[in-house]
């Protein structure tokens, strides 16, 4: 329990709303959301016009299928590259020990590939317990008070030097999970640097978050990778850095 207590003590100090038992609360007051694989849908060509494939009632041709495969592979490659780049620039001190916080649920979203992730970490650094954690679904008790529904999850956490983290393989595994490829990682994986107060979470092939308790801690990333910021959230993100 000492590792768990140590991490929660850090969270209480820097991110008071973040609780290990509430996974979706692990976040920072200042954040950047980056677009990774992109939202561009695969389209096919009919009579010289691009159309979304589900709007065409005919079967896809062999050429269509080859083009679709190339589109997916390009998206996977881009998502992995961007996520790895953002991770490396967020945690640029290779000798720094950072927190790894993992949530493993009974069933992965698409794949049931839960063992692969653990081959990428040393086996002797983790706290590993089954716990009841909060979901994002809510209910009301008899008095009308709202509360989070709970589910069982394996909570795994520990400290590891950045240079020992196989970031590219981990992030590609997260990308693969969404696409149904192998090897896949279905767990939720958070990284937190207790010295620079920066956090990183990749939710799937579409995007990732970097956060901190101060805009100055992640301003360089905001400036250097501004083109990758999700446009839908750009106006809110810009406010953090233009005060």
Secondary structure, 3 states (H helix, E strand, C coil): CHHHHHHHHHHHHHCCCCECCEHHHCCCCEEEEEECCCCCCCEEEECCEEEEHHHCCCCCCHHHHHHHHHHHHHHHHHHHHHHHHHHHHHCCCCCCEEEEEEEEECCCCCCCCCCHHHHHCCCCCEEEEEEEEEEEEEEECCCCCEEEEEEEEEEEEEEEEHHHCCHHHHHHHHHHHHHCCCCCCCCEEEEEECCCCEEEEEEECCEEEEEECCHHHHHHHHHHCHHHECHHHHHHHHHHHCC
